[in-house]
Amino acid sequence: MEYKKINSQVHTLMNIVGLAGMLAVLTVAIIIQITKSELPCPLCLLQRAGLIMTGLGFMFNLSIGIRKKHYAMMITGCLLTGGIAARQVLLHILPGDAGYGSTFLGLHFYTWSLIVSFATLIYISLMLLLPEKSGKIYLSFDLSTLSKTISILFALIILANLVSTFLECGTGQCAENPETYLLLKKLHI
């Protein structure tokens, strides 16, 4: 019985780290969007949806319990994000193409999205390889409080992305190269 609790603690910690990673990526995306006035393109929005799906898998493991379907959700989110990011990379791979949006460390954010989705797939694979009896870990903080805090922050970043997308696209199709928040423009704000 003790080993199950220890294994659960290791899995909990790994799910917290995974969820924190998804939270960080989505937070940076929103911050860049607001501070640099760079609206995400439709492919960028779909990549965010894949990252949210991945994060929800981590969050469900933390709140409901570890389940195969949560891992399937994470893997599907990574594949969705990676596939869409790869498509966007290929759209801008021609010589002389400046790409879409700003860069970080010389790479566009859709390239980072591809890297993050691939790295997350590897991380999830390592999580799935954890043995049943994985030994003790000693932490000086409560994992349940940390888990709840990060889950709440993740829910808030999902809400921020939903509001942002609604303001950008309204109820219709998003602009291919958005320059303004469509809904705000219609409301003359």
Secondary structure, DSSP 8 states (H G I E B T S, - for coil): -HHHHHHHHHHHHHHHHHHHHHHHHHHHHHHHHHHS-----HHHHHHHHHHHHHHHHHHHHHHT---HHHHHHHHHHHHHHHHHHHHHHHHT-STT---SS-EETTEEHHHHHHHHHHHHHHHHHHHHT--SS------SS-HHHHHHHHHHHHHHHHHHHHHHHHHHHTTS---SS--S-HHHHHTT-
